[in-house]
Amino acid sequence: MFASRAASLLLRRSAVPSAASNAACNSLRGGLSVRQMSSSDEVTFDLTGSFETHNLETAPSDTITMTKDELLSHFELMYTMRRMEITCDNEYKARNIRGFCHLYDGQEAVATGINAAFDLEDSWITSYRCHCTALARGGTVESVLGELFGNAGGQ
């Protein structure tokens, strides 16, 4: 179901919706408002009350502004992560991946959001469930799967 919804979202991303399709989308999203953007638009998200800080001299900003291209890039990364993890799950169950395989599906937004906040020179330490972290930090699906399968081309 995720793949079909994602495909339909990608196909509809440049279409201008009618009032009826907006109502249908709102009912599917539980009444959340739909924002339509042109390719040059920016949207600002208010994060007030979304997080608490501990022992920081200054808190991060309560708002974030992103472009349509940035949002689509994040969506594409999360979609690729999900497809890769589903493949890993299938291969692990087929006993093609040896050892433990802690999957990351359902947590794609975590790696995508953290990576968006990091600079390229920032370090990211993880102990397991790091397939998507490697992908977010510039790895390829081939290199992550190569690592899991024990191939020389793995990371």
Summary of the structure (lengths in Angstrom):
residues: 155
radius of gyration: 18.5
end to end distance: 30.9
largest distance: 53.8
contacts: 327
relative contact order: 0.09
helix: 46%
strand: 6%
